[in-house]
C-alpha cells in the first residue's frame, strides 16, 4: 500500500528570509523521495509565530487527516513551540493513525513531545528575557525601546558597524506645540473633554490621525499613557510600565500594569517638551482627580449600559453626570449637537413600562408571527441558493491552494507573488467556511398559547426581581438585557427631553414568555425581517 505524506513548513517573522519555508519544503521533499512515499500536499504558514495556535496552514492540515499517513517537517518546533499545543497535535494525529517524522529528530514519540515541547517553551521564555535585556540596555543609552510618541519623529543614523541605530528620536516642533498647549490649558483649569473639543473644532489631528478624545489626553495613570501621563515629555524614558502575558485560551497578548518600583527610567533632557514647573502642576491636578470621592468617580455599569445610542450621531449614550445619561460624543469631542440628557431612573422606568404595555399587544403578536413565518420560508430558499454558491467557491479556493503549495514545493521562483495569492485563497476559503456555518438550518418556532399575557407576566416578574436580592437582580438584569438589541435616544420634537426608540430581539422575547432558552441558531428577528405595511412590533418609539 502506498504511504501518503504531507509537508508542513513555517517561519516566524517578516524579518526572516521569505525563502525559509521554501527551503524547508525542498528538504522535506528530498526525504519523502528517498523513502518512496507519495507527496499529497504541502502546507505552509508564513511569518507566523510557533506560539500562535490558530494558523491557516496548520488548521488546513488538521482538517485533512484522512488524506495522509505521515506528516513531515524540518523539526518539531515548526509545528509548535507551545507545550500544550504540541502535545495536543500529537494526540490528535496519533488518534488518526498518522506518524510525525522530522528531519532533525526522526520519527516523533512521546519522549520527543515531552523534551522538545519543554525546550520550545524555554526557548520562547529565554527569547523574551533577551529582548527585555536588550531594551533595558537601549534605555540606558538614551534610546526609545517602544513605539513613536506624539510630539516626536524618528531619527536615522548609522552606528559604527554600519547598521541603523534604533530608538533615536527628535522633537517634532509642530506636534510639540500641541502638547505644550494641552498642558497649559489643563493646568489653567480646563478639562480634557473641553480641550479635546477645542482641538477637534480647529481640525488639529490627534496622535491616531482621527478625533481627539478625553482619554487620549487623560490616559491611564497606572500604565503611564496619555498625553498628561507620558513622562517622555518631561525628559524621562520610562520602560517596563506594563508586562504582556499570553491568554492560554485565546492566545492573545494581555497587558498588565507593573508596579512603579519595577519601571526602568533614564533622563533624556534633549527630549524634554514640558518644563519642570508645568509638568509638576499637571501631575498635582491629576493626583487631585484621583482622590475624588467615590460619588464623583466612575459609577458601576447600569441596567442599560452599552445598549443606548445617540440618534443624532450614532455614538454611545453614557452616564455624563450624577445619574444622567447623555451622548458621549457630544460631551467628549463636541462634534454632535445632541445635548439632551435623561435621568437614569426615568430611562429604566420608561423602558420597562414600554416592554410591559406596548411591545406584545395580542394583534401585534399575531401579525408579526405570521410575517415572520412568511419571511422565514423565503429566507430558506435564498439560503439554499447561497449554500450551493459558497460550496462552489470553497472547492475552487481549495484547488487553487493545492496548486500554489505544490508550486512552492517545486521551487517556483516567484515566491513572493505565490505567497500573496496563497494567503488570499486561504482567506477566501475560510470566509466561505464561516459563511456556510452561518447558513445552518434554523429550527421551527414553537409558540405557546396566550404568548402576550405570558410575556407581560414575565416582564412584571423581572421588574420585581430587579428590586430583590443580589442574585435575583443579576439574573433579572441578564434576562432583561437579552430582550433589547438597541435603544436610540434622540432629541424630542418639542425641544425638551429625549425621545426613545427600542429595537428588540424577537426570539429572546418568545423565550422569555415560554420561560426557556433560545435553541442554537434561532435568528434574532428584527424589523428588517418584516416586510409588511409599516407594522414593526419590535421597533417602536415611546
N, C-alpha and C positions, 0 to 999 in steps of 0.2 A: 504493500500500500504506500502511495506517495505521501511524504511528510510535507505538510504545508507550513510555511514560515512567513512571518511579517517582521518588519523592521520598525523600531521606534528610535527617533533621533530628537535631540533637544539641545539648545544652547540658551544661556541665561539672560543676557542683556544686549542692548543695541551696541554697546561698546565692543562686543566680541565680533570676530570675523563672521561675515554672513555666509562664508563657505564652511563653517563649522559643522552644521547639520549635513551638508552635502558630503563632507569628508567622512563623517560617522556612517552615513548610509552606504558609501562606497566600500568602507572596510567591512561592514556587516554583510554586504552583498558578496564580497570575496569569501567570507566564511561560509555563507549559505551555498555558494557554488562548490566549495571544497567538500562540504558534507553531502552534496547531492540532493538538497532539499529544493522544493519549488517555492519561489518567492510569490506571494499572493498580493501584498500591498506594502507600501511604505507610509508610515505615519510620522509627522514631524510637528514640533512646537518651536517656534522661532522667537527668541528674545523673551522667554517666559521662565521665571524662577522655578527651581525644583521644589520650593516650599509652597508653591501655588497648587491648590487641589484641583480646581476645575480648569483643565486645559483642553482646547478644541481637539488637538491631535490625539491626546491620551483618551479623552472621552469617546472619540470615534472608534479608537482601537477596542476599548472595553465594550462597545456596543456590538462588536462583530466577533465575539469569542467563539462563535460556532463556525467561523470561516478559516481557522488556522489551528495548528497543533503546537507550534513553537514561536516564542517571542524572542527576537534577537536584538540586543542593544550593545552599545560600546561598553557601558559599565552600569552597575546597578543604580548609581546616583543619577543617571539620566532619567530614570523612571520617577524617582522622588528622593528628596533629602530629608523628608519628614518620617520619623519612626512609625507613627500611627498609620500614615498613608501607605508606606511601602509594605507594611505587614498586611494591610487590608487588600492591596493589589495582589499580593502573593496568594492570599487565601482565596480570593475570587478566581484567579487564574488556575490554581490547583484544583478547585472545585469543578472547573470546566474542563479539567484534564489537559491543561496547557503547561508546557515546560518553559522556563525562562533560561536563556543562555546569553551570557555576556562575553565580550572579547577579553575583558580584564579578569573576571572571576570564574569563567566556565559556567557549568550548569549550577543554577542557584538552588540552595537548600535552606532549611530553617536556620542553620548556623550562619549563613551569609546574611539573612534577613536581620538577625539579632545584632551581629557585629557591624555590618555595613550600615544598617539603619542608625545605630548609635554613632558611628563615625560621621555619617552625614549630618546628624543633628549637632554634633560637636563642631563640625566644620562651620555650620551657619553661626553658631554661638561665637566661635573664635573670629569669624569674619566680622561680626558685629562689634566685637571688642576692639579689633584692629582699626575698624572705621572710626570708632569713638576716640581711640588714642590719636589717630591722625587728625581728627577735627579739633581735639584739645590742643595739639601742637600748633595747628593753624591759628587758633585763638591767641596763643602765646606769642605768635609772630605778628599780631595785629591784623589778621586776615578774618574775613567773614566766613563761617563754616556753613551757613544756610543760604536761603534764597535772597532775592533783591528786595530791600525795604523801600517803601515810598520815601522820596527825598534824596535818593542816591542813584548812581549809574555805575555800571561795571567799567573797570579799567583793564586795558590789555597791556601786558608786559611780559617779557621773556626772562626766565631765570638764567643762571649761569650754565645750566645744562641745555639751554636752547628750548626748553619746554615752557608752555604758557603757565604763568603763575595764577593760581586760583584764589578767589576770595578777595581780590583787590577792589576797593570801592572809592568813588569820588562823589562829592556833593553835587546834586542837580539843583542849581540855584532856583529854577522856576518852581519845582516841587517843594524845595526847602522853604520858599516864601509862603507857600500854603500852610506848611507845618507850623511856621512861626506865627502865622495869623491865627491858626486854631488854638495854640497855646495862649496867645494874647487875649482872644475873646473868651476862652474858658476861664482864665484867671480873673477876667473882668466881671465874671458872673453869668455869662451866657451858658445855656445848657447844650450838651452835644446835639440834641434834636434841633435846636434853633440854629446852631452852626451849620449842621448838615442841610437844613432847609435853605439857608442863605447861599451856600456853595452850589447847591443844585439849581437855585434860581439864577445864578450867574453863569451856569454852564461849565463849572470847573470839574474836570474829570476826577473820579475817585481812584484809589490805588488799583481797583479792578477794571477801571475804564467805564464803569457803569454809574449808578446813582450813589451818592453819599448816604449813609445811614448812621443813626446814632451809635450803634455798636461798632461801626468802623472807627469812630473817633474814641469811644469809651473803652472798647476792648474788654479784656479779662485780666484782672489783677493777678490771679494765681498763675496764669500762663504767660503773663508779661507781653501780651499782644495788644493791638490797637494803637492809634497814634499817641494817646496820652500816657500809655504804659511802656512804650518802646524806649529802653534805656540807651539805644544807639544814638538817639537824638541828644542825649546828654554826654556823648562821647565815651560810652561804655559798651563793649561787646559782651553780650550775655549768651552763654551756651549751656545746654543741658537743662533748660527750663522745663522740658517735658520728656517723657520716655514713651516709646512705642512698643506695644505688645500685640501679638497676633491672636485674634479670636480663634479658639480651636474649632469652632463650628463654621463660621463664615470665612475664616482665613483672612479677614480684613485687618489692617493695622489700626489699633485703637490708641489714641493719645491719652496719656495720664500726666497731670502736672507733677513735677518733682518739688520737694521741699526747698525753700530758699537756700538753705545751707549746702545744697548739692549743686547749685549753679556754679558755672565756671565763668569768671569775668576778666576783662582786660581793658584798660583805659586806652582810648584812641582819640586824643584831643583834636586831631586833624579832621575827624568826622563829626565833631560836635556841631549841632544846628541850633539848639536851645541853650541859652546861657544858664548858669547855675541858679540864679535868683528866680527866673521864670519856671525852671524845672521844679524847684523846691515848692514854689507857690502852687503849681498844678497838683503836685503829689499831696500837699496838705488838704486841698479841696477834695481830691479823690478819697483820701482817708476819712474825711468828714462824711462823705456819702456812704462809705461802708459802715459807719457807726450809726446810721439812722435807725429809728425804732422799727420793729417788725411790721407795724401797720403801714410804713412808708416804703418797705422793701417789696420785692416781688411776691405777689399773693399766689396761693396754690391754684392749680387748674380748677376751673368751674365745670358745672354740668355740661355746658355747651361749648367749652373751649375747643378751638380748631374747626368748628362747624359753621361759624358765622363769617360771611364775606361781605365786602363793600359792593353795593350795587352800582356805584359810580365808576370805580377803578378796578374792581376785581381783587383788591388787596384783602388782607386779613383784618377782621374786627377783633380787637383785643381789649383787655382792661387798660384804660388810659388814665384812670384816676381812681379814687376810692369808690369801688362798686359801680363804676360806669364803664360801658363798652363804647368804643369808637374806632374809626378807621386808623390803622397803624401807619399807612402810607401818608395820610394827611398829617398825622402828628410827627412822623419821623423825617419825611422829606419835603412836605409842603407842596407836593405835586398833585394832590387830589383835593377837590373843593367840597367834599362831603364832611362838613364839620359837625354833623348831628351825632348825638350820643344817647344812650338809653341805660337806665338803671338795671343792674343785674337781676334783682327780684322781679321787676316788671317784664324783662325779657323772658325769664323762665315761666312766669305766670301766663303770659300770652301764648307761648309755645305749647305748654301743657293744655291750656284751655282749647286751643285750636285742634290739637290731636284728639281731645276727648269729644268735642262737639261737632266738628266740621268735616274731618277727613273721611269718616266712614258712615256717611248717611246711606240708608238702605238702597235708594235708587242709584246713587253714585257707585256703590259696590257692584251692583248687578250689571250696570252698563260697562264698568271698567273690566270686569272679569270676562264679559263677552268679547270686548275688543281685544283683550289680552290673548284670548284663545285664537281669535282670527289672526292676530299678528304672529302668534307662535307658529301656526300652520304655515304661513307664508315664509317665515324665517327658516323653518326646517327645509323647505325646498331650496332656498338660497344657500343654506349650509351644505347640503349635499353637493350642489354645484361647485361651491368653493372648495370642498374637500377633495374633489377629483382634481381640480386645478393645482392645489397645493401638493398633492401626491406626485403629480407630474413634474412640478418644479423641483421637488426634493430629489426625485430619482435622477433628473438631469444634473443637478448640482453634485450628487454623489458620483456620477460617471465622470464629471469633469475633475473632481478631487482625485479620483483614482488615476486619471491620465496625468495630472500635474505631479503627483507624488512619484509616479513611475519615472517621469521626466527628470525629477531631482535625483532619483537613484541612478539613473543612467548617465548622470554627469552633464546635464544640459548647461550650456554656457550662460544663458540669460537668467541667472538665478534670481536676481532682484525682481525682474518682471514676473517670473513664475511665482515667487513668494507673494507678491501683491495680489495676483489673480487667485492664488490658492486661499489666501485669507478672505478674500471677497466671497469665494464659493462656499467656504466653511461657514461664514456668517449667513449666507443665503440659506444654506441647508438648516442651520439652527433656527432661523426665523420661521422657516416652513414647518419645522417640527413643533415649535411653540404654538404656531397658529393652528396646526392640526389638533394639538391637545385642547385648545380652546373651543374646538368645534365638536366636542363630545356631545352626544345627545342629551338634551335636558329632560329631567323627569316630569311626568304629568302632574299638574297641580291637583292637590287633594284639599278641597274646601269643605269645612264643616257647616252644618246648618246654623242660621242665626249668627253669621260671622260678625255683622256690625255690632250687635249687642254684646257679644263675647269680647270683641275688641275694646269697646267702651269700658267694660268691666275691668279688663286688664290694665287699661291706662289709669283708671281710678286707683287700682291696687298699686300700680307703680308710684303714683303720687303719694300714697300713704307710706310706701316703703322708703321713699326719699326722705321722709321725716322720722324713720325708725332708727334702729341701732346701726353701728358702723357696717356690719356685714350686710344687712338689708339694703343700706344706702348704696354700697358698692355694686351689689347685684342689680339694683334698680337702675343705677346710672348706666351700666353696661347695656342693659336691655333697652333703655330709652334712647341711648345714642345710636343703637343699631337701627332704629326706625328712621333716623334723619340722615339724609345724604348731605344737605346743604341748607343753610339759612341765609338769605340775601337781605341785607339791610340797606335801604335807600332813603333819601330824604322824603318825608311825607309831602304830598301835594299841597297841603295847607300851610306850608312854610314853617311848620312846627312838628317836632317829634320825628320818629323813624317808622317807615313802612316796612313790614317784614313779609318775606315770601319763603315758604317752606317747600323743599323738594325732598320727598320721602322715598323709601325703599319698599316697594310693594311686597316683595317676597317675605321680608322680615316682618311686615305688618300682619301678613297672613299667619306666619309662625307664632306671633305674639298671641293672636286670637285662638290659635289651635294649641298654644302652650307647648310648643315643641321646636326643635332646631330645624333650620332650613336644610334640605338634602343637598349634598355636594353637587354643584353645577347649576343650582336653581338661579335664574337670572334675576338681577336687581331691576325689575321692570319699572321704568320711569316714564315721564311724559313723552320721551322720544319714541316710545313703543306704541303710543296711542295716536291713531290717525283719524279720529272721529271729528265731529263737528264742534270743535272748540272745547270739548269736555276733557279736562285734565285733573282727575281727582287726586293725583299725588303731587301736583304742583299748584299751590294756591296761596293767595295773599290774605293777610289779616290786619 
